[in-house]
Amino acid sequence: MHRLDNGQPIRNAMREAGLSIERLAEKTKEVDPTGYGISRSAIGHMVSQGPSGRHKFEDRSCDLVARALGKPRTELFSDIAPT
């Protein structure tokens, strides 16, 4: 999966929910059946606009972030690589 628009939809959803990177990481643990969630570092890569930003992520990570934010995955990520 690839983040949409350099992570802007994720940043917008975090802002709407009043969540920091740290709190979103905690929420991914709450929605993860295994209880592991996603690290703060991985979420930082999802939302970063700078050189630490990454574009491609595991399906599991995308699912957990979308669930934690209460958004459909398709609003935040795409199967198609950005051009």
Buried (B, 14 or more C-beta within 10 A) or exposed (E): BBBBEBBEBBBBBBEEBEBEBEBBBBBBBEBBEEEEBBEBEBBBBBBBEEEEBEBEBEEBBBBBBBBBBEBEBEBBBBEEEEE
